[in-house]
Amino acid sequence: MKGDRPDGTMAVMGEIHIPLADLRYAAAVPRVPALLQPPSGLLSDRLGRPLRDLRISVTDRCNFRCSYCMPKDVFDKNYTFLPQTSLLSFEEITRTANLFVAHGVNKLRLTGGEPLLRKHLEVLIAQLATLRTPDGLPLDITLTTNGSLLERKAQALHDAGLKRVTVSLDALDDSIFRRMNDVDFPVADVLRGIEAAQRVGLAPIKINMVVKRGTNDQEIVPLARHVREHCGPGVVLRFIEYMDVGASNGWCMDEVLPSADVVQRLSAVFPLEALAPGAVGETAQRWRYVDGGGEVGVISSVTQAFCHDCNRARLSTEGKLFLCLFASRGHDLRALLRDGYSDEQIAGAIGLIWGERDDRYSELRSAMAAEPGSGERRVEMHYIGG
């Protein structure tokens, strides 16, 4: 006997067969502690790093095919994305986020794939905007996007409670930008999206440029000049070292332009002086233009990993919790959400997971040293930086 189950699995002769798309990330069902204690808002890992930032992937789909993230030769028309039933619902995301907030999270970042492809995303934002920290304060709710749909959605996102956005923009030159997104999408549409976000009050805005040596590194100074002259001090440009986001992008160290080289190129045109970190756990090194032209940042995800004070966790599209950008295994919170566990039990499981977190730098180094395609490393689409 064969039939579809409500959760998207297939029942065949008494056995349950889970779609392949549900098995792409390794994850164990978290252990629930026998003795439950209410969250104190002060959860720390083994190295004393608090949990403050939760990044929530709302979709695994994207309308770009950037070579460093979702290359066409892997994510083609035959690629199987997650079935709808595998995705966390808005209610499940809000419930989970609230448990993280009880543990001390005060910042939520919505990511993807491309998060604006998730239908009715403003409904989720409105739900998250009702959450409060243990001190009764509203959350910092932000979103990272490729900007392709931002012009038409900026107002609705702001009205729903979104505070600010980060826009990925890898080139100002249209031909380079089209080549990098690999779907012939024009850079002008992204620039209009940034203008729309400024207009409706989604600020401050961050623009992230992933720098790939030999591909778009000639765009560093032109993009910096554009932001300085046309966007104003409310927009901060940040340059991210090209990093390995999985086994699908043919990553190699030769294509990494170290952040130190980026700063050197910028300072040769626009003199810079270093700024102190704006917050504990900040991923970017900040610099100020000496002439008062605003701020710029670099994220040295490869040459100077920011593990020592990392306070971020990631919740994947299908409800798996990852404690590191380079983690190869997650924790299946969706199983607890859908198997009838209480908020107290799930909060206890989250507390155990984070409390046992240690220095993941050894895993980061192993990931960087591995040959592309080796091991069980996951392919997860996301934008980096916050």
C-alpha positions as CSV (number, residue, x, y, z in Angstrom):
1,M,0.0,0.0,0.0
2,K,1.3,3.4,-1.0
3,G,0.2,6.9,-0.3
4,D,1.4,10.5,0.4
5,R,1.6,11.6,4.0
6,P,0.8,15.1,5.2
7,D,4.5,15.7,6.1
8,G,5.6,15.0,2.5
9,T,7.1,11.5,3.2
10,M,5.9,8.4,1.5
11,A,4.4,5.4,3.2
12,V,5.2,2.2,1.4
13,M,4.3,-1.2,2.9
14,G,4.5,0.2,6.4
15,E,7.8,1.9,5.8
16,I,8.5,5.6,5.7
17,H,10.5,7.0,2.8
18,I,11.8,10.5,3.1
19,P,12.4,12.6,0.0
20,L,16.1,12.9,-1.0
21,A,15.9,16.7,-0.6
22,D,15.2,16.2,3.1
23,L,18.4,14.2,3.6
24,R,20.9,16.7,2.1
25,Y,22.1,18.0,5.5
26,A,23.1,15.6,8.2
27,A,21.3,16.3,11.5
28,A,20.6,14.5,14.7
29,V,17.4,14.9,16.8
30,P,18.5,17.0,19.8
31,R,18.5,15.6,23.3
32,V,16.0,17.1,25.7
33,P,17.3,17.5,29.2
34,A,15.6,15.5,32.0
35,L,15.7,18.5,34.3
36,L,14.1,21.6,32.6
37,Q,15.1,25.0,33.7
38,P,13.6,28.2,32.3
39,P,15.9,30.2,30.0
40,S,17.7,33.0,31.8
41,G,18.7,35.1,28.8
42,L,22.4,34.4,29.6
43,L,23.1,31.3,27.7
44,S,26.9,30.8,26.9
45,D,28.9,28.1,25.2
46,R,32.0,26.4,26.7
47,L,34.2,29.3,25.8
48,G,31.9,31.9,27.4
49,R,30.4,33.2,24.1
50,P,26.8,34.2,24.5
51,L,24.0,33.5,22.0
52,R,22.9,36.8,20.5
53,D,22.3,36.5,16.8
54,L,20.0,34.0,15.0
55,R,20.1,33.7,11.2
56,I,17.0,32.2,9.7
57,S,17.0,30.8,6.2
58,V,13.4,31.0,4.9
59,T,13.9,29.4,1.5
60,D,16.5,27.3,-0.3
61,R,15.6,28.9,-3.7
62,C,17.2,31.8,-5.4
63,N,16.7,33.6,-8.7
64,F,20.4,34.2,-9.2
65,R,23.0,31.6,-10.1
66,C,26.2,33.1,-8.8
67,S,29.1,30.9,-9.4
68,Y,30.4,31.1,-5.8
69,C,27.0,30.1,-4.3
70,M,24.5,28.4,-6.6
71,P,26.3,27.7,-10.0
72,K,24.1,26.7,-12.9
73,D,25.9,23.4,-13.5
74,V,24.6,22.2,-10.1
75,F,21.4,24.2,-9.6
76,D,19.9,23.6,-13.0
77,K,16.3,22.9,-14.0
78,N,16.6,19.3,-12.8
79,Y,17.8,20.3,-9.3
80,T,15.4,19.2,-6.6
81,F,14.7,21.9,-4.1
82,L,13.1,21.2,-0.7
83,P,9.4,20.3,-0.9
84,Q,7.0,22.9,0.7
85,T,6.2,20.6,3.5
86,S,9.8,20.4,4.6
87,L,10.1,24.2,5.1
88,L,9.4,25.5,8.5
89,S,6.1,27.4,8.5
90,F,5.9,31.0,9.6
91,E,4.4,29.9,12.9
92,E,7.2,27.3,13.5
93,I,9.8,30.0,12.7
94,T,8.2,32.5,15.1
95,R,7.9,29.9,17.8
96,T,11.5,28.8,17.5
97,A,12.8,32.4,17.3
98,N,10.9,33.2,20.5
99,L,12.7,30.4,22.3
100,F,16.1,31.7,21.1
101,V,15.1,35.2,22.3
102,A,14.4,33.8,25.7
103,H,18.0,32.5,25.7
104,G,19.4,36.0,24.9
105,V,19.1,36.4,21.1
106,N,18.4,40.1,20.3
107,K,19.0,40.1,16.5
108,L,17.2,38.1,13.8
109,R,18.5,38.0,10.3
110,L,16.3,36.5,7.5
111,T,18.3,34.9,4.7
112,G,17.9,32.3,2.0
113,G,18.5,31.5,-0.8
114,E,16.8,34.7,-1.7
115,P,14.4,35.4,1.2
116,L,12.2,37.7,-0.9
117,L,11.2,34.7,-3.0
118,R,9.3,33.3,0.1
119,K,5.6,34.2,-0.5
120,H,4.1,36.6,2.0
121,L,7.3,37.1,3.8
122,E,6.0,40.3,5.4
123,V,3.5,38.2,7.4
124,L,6.5,36.4,9.0
125,I,8.2,39.7,9.7
126,A,5.1,41.1,11.4
127,Q,5.0,38.0,13.6
128,L,8.6,38.3,14.5
129,A,8.2,42.0,15.2
130,T,5.9,41.2,18.1
131,L,8.6,39.3,20.0
132,R,10.4,41.0,22.9
133,T,13.6,40.3,24.8
134,P,13.5,39.3,28.5
135,D,13.9,43.1,29.2
136,G,10.9,43.9,27.0
137,L,12.9,45.4,24.2
138,P,12.0,44.9,20.5
139,L,14.4,42.8,18.3
140,D,16.7,44.0,15.6
141,I,15.1,42.4,12.6
142,T,17.0,42.5,9.4
143,L,17.2,40.8,6.1
144,T,19.9,39.9,3.5
145,T,18.9,40.0,-0.1
146,N,20.3,40.1,-3.6
147,G,18.1,43.1,-4.2
148,S,16.3,41.9,-7.3
149,L,12.9,42.2,-5.7
150,L,13.7,45.0,-3.2
151,E,12.3,47.9,-5.1
152,R,8.8,46.5,-5.2
153,K,8.8,45.0,-1.7
154,A,10.7,47.6,0.4
155,Q,7.6,49.5,1.7
156,A,5.7,46.4,2.7
157,L,8.7,45.0,4.5
158,H,9.2,48.2,6.4
159,D,5.5,48.5,7.3
160,A,5.6,44.9,8.6
161,G,8.4,45.7,11.0
162,L,11.7,45.1,9.2
163,K,14.4,47.4,10.6
164,R,17.1,47.3,7.9
165,V,18.6,45.4,5.0
166,T,21.9,44.1,3.7
167,V,22.1,43.9,-0.1
168,S,24.6,41.7,-2.0
169,L,26.2,43.6,-4.9
170,D,29.3,42.1,-6.4
171,A,29.9,44.7,-9.2
172,L,28.9,48.1,-10.3
173,D,29.8,47.4,-13.9
174,D,26.7,45.9,-15.6
175,S,28.5,43.4,-17.7
176,I,30.5,42.0,-14.8
177,F,27.4,41.9,-12.6
178,R,25.3,40.1,-15.2
179,R,28.1,37.6,-15.7
180,M,28.4,37.0,-11.9
181,N,24.7,36.5,-11.3
182,D,24.6,34.3,-14.4
183,V,20.9,35.1,-15.2
184,D,21.6,38.3,-17.0
185,F,20.0,40.4,-14.3
186,P,20.9,44.2,-14.6
187,V,22.7,46.0,-11.9
188,A,20.4,49.0,-12.3
189,D,17.5,47.1,-10.8
190,V,19.5,46.4,-7.6
191,L,20.6,50.0,-7.3
192,R,17.0,51.1,-7.6
193,G,16.1,48.5,-4.8
194,I,18.8,50.1,-2.6
195,E,17.3,53.6,-3.3
196,A,13.8,52.3,-2.4
197,A,15.1,50.8,0.9
198,Q,16.6,54.2,1.8
199,R,13.4,56.0,0.8
200,V,11.1,53.9,3.1
201,G,13.5,54.1,6.1
202,L,15.2,50.7,6.0
203,A,18.4,51.9,7.6
204,P,21.3,51.7,8.0
205,I,21.8,49.7,4.8
206,K,24.8,47.5,4.2
207,I,26.1,46.5,0.8
208,N,28.1,43.3,0.7
209,M,30.5,42.7,-2.2
210,V,32.1,39.2,-2.4
211,V,35.5,39.8,-3.9
212,K,36.8,37.0,-6.2
213,R,40.3,37.6,-7.5
214,G,40.4,37.8,-11.3
215,T,36.7,38.1,-11.6
216,N,35.5,41.3,-9.9
217,D,38.4,42.7,-7.9
218,Q,38.7,45.6,-10.3
219,E,35.3,46.8,-9.0
220,I,36.5,47.5,-5.5
221,V,37.3,51.2,-6.0
222,P,34.5,52.0,-8.4
223,L,31.9,50.5,-6.1
224,A,33.4,52.4,-3.1
225,R,33.3,55.6,-5.1
226,H,29.7,55.1,-6.1
227,V,28.6,54.4,-2.5
228,R,30.5,57.5,-1.2
229,E,29.1,59.8,-3.9
230,H,25.6,58.6,-4.4
231,C,24.4,56.7,-1.3
232,G,25.5,58.9,1.6
233,P,26.8,57.9,5.0
234,G,23.7,55.9,5.8
235,V,25.0,53.1,3.5
236,V,28.0,51.1,4.5
237,L,29.9,49.1,1.9
238,R,31.6,45.9,3.1
239,F,34.0,43.6,1.2
240,I,33.9,39.9,1.9
241,E,36.7,37.4,1.1
242,Y,35.6,34.8,-1.4
243,M,34.9,31.8,0.8
244,D,33.9,28.2,0.4
245,V,30.1,27.8,0.9
246,G,30.0,24.1,0.1
247,A,31.2,21.5,-2.3
248,S,29.5,23.0,-5.4
249,N,31.5,26.1,-6.3
250,G,35.0,24.9,-7.2
251,W,36.5,27.1,-4.5
252,C,40.2,27.5,-4.3
253,M,42.5,29.8,-2.3
254,D,44.0,31.3,-5.5
255,E,40.8,33.2,-6.0
256,V,40.8,34.7,-2.5
257,L,41.9,38.4,-2.3
258,P,42.8,39.0,1.3
259,S,41.0,41.8,3.1
260,A,44.4,43.4,3.7
261,D,44.8,43.8,0.0
262,V,41.3,45.3,-0.3
263,V,42.1,47.9,2.4
264,Q,45.4,48.7,0.6
265,R,43.7,49.3,-2.7
266,L,41.0,51.5,-1.1
267,S,43.4,53.5,1.1
268,A,45.5,54.4,-2.0
269,V,42.6,56.3,-3.3
270,F,40.6,57.2,-0.2
271,P,42.8,57.4,3.0
272,L,41.4,55.3,5.8
273,E,41.7,55.0,9.6
274,A,40.7,52.0,11.6
275,L,37.6,52.0,13.8
276,A,36.9,50.0,16.9
277,P,34.3,47.2,16.7
278,G,30.8,48.5,17.0
279,A,29.7,45.4,19.0
280,V,31.0,42.2,20.5
281,G,31.1,39.5,17.9
282,E,31.0,41.8,15.0
283,T,32.3,40.1,11.8
284,A,33.6,43.1,10.0
285,Q,36.7,45.2,10.6
286,R,35.6,48.8,10.3
287,W,37.4,51.7,8.6
288,R,36.5,55.4,8.4
289,Y,37.3,57.6,5.4
290,V,39.6,60.3,6.7
291,D,37.8,62.9,4.6
292,G,34.5,62.2,6.3
293,G,33.0,60.2,3.4
294,G,31.5,57.6,5.7
295,E,32.5,54.0,6.7
296,V,33.7,50.9,4.9
297,G,34.3,47.4,6.2
298,V,36.0,44.1,5.4
299,I,35.0,40.6,6.4
300,S,38.0,38.3,6.5
301,S,36.2,35.0,6.6
302,V,39.2,33.1,5.3
303,T,42.4,34.9,6.3
304,Q,41.2,36.1,9.8
305,A,38.4,33.9,10.9
306,F,36.2,35.5,13.6
307,C,35.5,32.4,15.7
308,H,36.9,33.8,19.0
309,D,33.9,35.9,19.8
310,C,31.3,34.4,17.4
311,N,27.8,34.7,18.9
312,R,25.7,33.5,15.9
313,A,23.7,30.4,15.2
314,R,21.9,29.5,11.9
315,L,18.5,27.9,11.5
316,S,18.2,26.3,8.1
317,T,15.2,26.3,5.8
318,E,14.0,22.9,7.1
319,G,14.7,23.6,10.7
320,K,18.2,22.4,11.4
321,L,20.4,24.3,13.8
322,F,24.0,25.0,12.8
323,L,26.5,26.5,15.1
324,C,29.2,27.5,12.6
325,L,29.2,28.7,8.9
326,F,31.5,25.7,8.2
327,A,29.6,23.1,10.3
328,S,29.0,19.9,8.4
329,R,26.3,18.6,10.8
330,G,23.3,20.2,12.3
331,H,20.6,19.6,15.0
332,D,17.1,18.8,13.8
333,L,14.9,21.2,15.7
334,R,12.0,20.6,13.3
335,A,11.7,17.1,14.6
336,L,11.0,18.5,18.1
337,L,8.6,21.1,16.7
338,R,6.5,18.6,14.9
339,D,6.7,15.7,17.4
340,G,4.7,17.5,20.1
341,Y,7.5,18.7,22.4
342,S,6.7,21.7,24.6
343,D,8.4,25.1,24.4
344,E,10.2,24.3,27.7
345,Q,11.6,21.0,26.3
346,I,12.7,22.6,23.0
347,A,14.3,25.5,24.9
348,G,16.1,23.0,27.1
349,A,17.4,21.2,24.0
350,I,18.7,24.5,22.5
351,G,20.4,25.3,25.8
352,L,22.2,21.9,25.7
353,I,23.3,22.4,22.1
354,W,24.7,25.9,22.6
355,G,26.1,25.1,26.1
356,E,28.2,22.2,24.6
357,R,29.5,24.4,21.7
358,D,33.3,24.7,21.7
359,D,36.0,26.2,19.4
360,R,35.0,25.3,15.9
361,Y,38.2,26.7,14.3
362,S,39.5,23.1,13.8
363,E,36.5,22.4,11.7
364,L,37.0,25.6,9.8
365,R,40.6,24.8,9.0
366,S,39.6,21.3,7.9
367,A,37.0,22.7,5.6
368,M,39.4,25.1,4.0
369,A,42.0,22.4,3.5
370,A,39.6,19.9,2.0
371,E,39.5,19.3,-1.7
372,P,36.2,20.6,-3.4
373,G,33.6,17.9,-3.3
374,S,35.2,15.7,-0.6
375,G,33.6,14.4,2.6
376,E,30.0,15.0,3.7
377,R,30.2,18.8,3.7
378,R,26.9,20.4,3.0
379,V,25.9,22.7,0.2
380,E,23.9,25.5,1.8
381,M,22.9,28.6,0.0
382,H,23.2,31.8,2.0
383,Y,24.5,35.3,2.0
384,I,27.3,36.0,4.4
385,G,27.7,38.8,6.8
386,G,25.3,40.9,8.8
